[in-house]
Amino acid sequence: MDNTPESNFAQLGLTLPPAPKPVGVYKPLLIVDKRWVYVSGHGTVQEDGTLIKGRIGKDMDADQGKLAARQVGLAILATLKANLGSLNRVKRVIKVLGMVNCTTDFEKHPFIINGCSELFAKVWGEENGIGVRSAVGMGTLPDNIPVEIEALFELEEK
């Protein structure tokens, strides 16, 4: 059985949204030294290009927030695929920074960001799909999205 990131993703039965376009002065992805892929903060882009919006603890619960984080993970995968041609070019996840738009009394930030981390673990496997991570709460996020995530990946050597 083929056990590549592309085949692992296909087995999940999920669909990638369109790769988001920058809405400011930045690059969605930057390759450094032909080895490191830095991915800018991504939001909750859905298949139709719209955003999931709302504040966790007010407009949505933790489970809905976790699904929003998975959607951000899908947007990151879409950017990787659009820029690299294949998820197979990525060797491993190095770091994930998850930002959660939530009420001041919300305390389950890591649970929310697990939506993205669990997706990456299924795509690249537990050894390569789980990197270091931070999950923090924010007072607001752009366009009132519930989650924004940025990530660093290592490329396969050619």
C-alpha positions in Angstrom: 0.0 0.0 0.0 1.2 3.5 -0.9 2.0 5.4 2.3 2.8 8.8 1.1 1.4 12.1 2.3 -0.7 12.4 -0.8 -2.1 8.9 -0.4 -2.7 9.5 3.3 -4.6 12.7 2.5 -6.7 10.9 -0.2 -7.7 8.2 2.3 -9.1 10.9 4.7 -11.8 11.8 2.1 -11.4 15.5 2.8 -11.3 18.3 0.1 -8.8 21.1 0.0 -10.1 24.7 -0.2 -8.6 27.0 -2.8 -5.1 28.1 -1.7 -5.7 31.5 0.0 -4.3 34.6 -1.7 -2.4 37.2 0.5 -4.6 40.0 1.8 -1.7 42.1 2.9 2.0 42.6 2.0 3.4 39.1 2.6 4.1 35.8 0.9 1.9 32.9 1.7 4.9 30.6 1.7 8.7 31.0 1.6 11.3 28.4 1.0 14.6 29.1 2.8 17.9 27.3 1.9 16.0 24.8 -0.2 15.1 22.9 3.0 12.7 24.9 5.2 9.2 26.0 4.2 7.7 28.8 6.2 3.9 29.2 5.8 2.3 32.5 6.8 -0.7 32.6 9.1 -3.7 31.0 7.5 -7.4 31.4 8.3 -10.5 29.3 8.0 -10.9 29.3 4.3 -13.7 26.8 3.1 -14.1 25.1 -0.2 -16.3 27.9 -1.5 -13.7 30.5 -0.5 -15.7 31.9 2.4 -14.4 32.1 5.9 -15.6 30.4 9.1 -16.2 33.3 11.4 -16.9 33.7 15.1 -15.3 33.8 18.5 -14.8 30.6 20.5 -16.7 30.7 23.8 -19.2 33.1 22.4 -20.3 32.2 18.9 -19.1 28.6 18.8 -18.1 25.9 21.2 -14.7 24.1 21.6 -15.7 21.2 19.2 -16.7 23.7 16.5 -13.4 25.6 17.1 -11.5 22.3 16.7 -13.2 21.8 13.3 -12.3 25.4 12.4 -8.6 24.6 13.2 -8.8 21.5 11.0 -10.1 23.8 8.2 -7.1 26.0 8.7 -4.9 23.0 8.4 -6.6 22.2 5.1 -5.9 25.7 3.9 -2.2 25.3 4.8 -2.2 22.0 2.8 -3.7 23.8 -0.1 -1.0 26.4 -0.1 1.7 23.7 0.2 0.3 21.8 -2.7 -0.2 24.9 -4.9 3.3 26.0 -4.3 5.2 22.7 -4.1 3.1 20.7 -6.5 2.7 17.8 -4.1 2.4 17.2 -0.3 5.1 14.4 -0.9 7.7 17.1 -1.1 7.3 17.8 2.6 9.3 15.6 4.9 8.1 16.7 8.3 6.2 19.3 10.4 8.7 21.3 12.4 6.5 23.9 14.3 2.9 25.0 14.4 1.8 28.3 16.0 -2.0 28.3 16.7 -3.9 31.5 17.6 -7.4 31.2 19.0 -9.9 34.0 18.9 -11.7 33.3 22.1 -13.4 34.8 25.2 -11.1 35.8 28.1 -12.4 32.8 30.2 -11.7 30.2 27.5 -8.8 27.9 28.5 -8.7 25.0 26.0 -6.5 26.5 23.3 -4.5 23.3 22.8 -7.7 21.3 22.3 -8.7 23.7 19.5 -5.3 23.6 17.7 -5.4 19.8 17.9 -7.8 20.0 14.9 -4.9 21.1 12.7 -2.2 19.0 14.5 -4.3 15.8 14.2 -4.8 16.4 10.5 -1.0 16.9 9.9 -0.3 13.7 12.0 -2.7 11.7 9.6 -1.1 13.2 6.5 2.6 12.7 7.5 2.3 10.1 10.1 2.9 10.5 13.8 6.7 10.6 13.6 6.9 13.3 10.9 3.4 14.9 11.3 3.8 16.1 14.9 6.2 18.9 15.5 6.7 21.4 18.3 3.7 23.7 18.9 2.3 26.7 20.7 -1.4 27.4 21.1 -2.4 30.8 22.4 -5.5 32.9 22.9 -6.1 36.2 21.2 -8.5 39.1 21.8 -9.3 39.2 18.1 -8.2 37.8 14.7 -8.6 39.2 11.2 -12.2 39.2 9.9 -13.3 37.6 13.2 -12.0 34.2 12.2 -11.8 31.8 15.2 -8.4 30.4 14.4 -5.2 31.4 12.6 -2.2 29.1 12.2 1.3 29.5 10.8 3.7 26.6 10.4 7.2 25.6 9.5 8.0 22.4 7.5 11.1 20.6 6.3 11.4 19.6 2.7 12.5 16.2 1.4 16.0 16.2 0.1 16.2 15.9 -3.7 
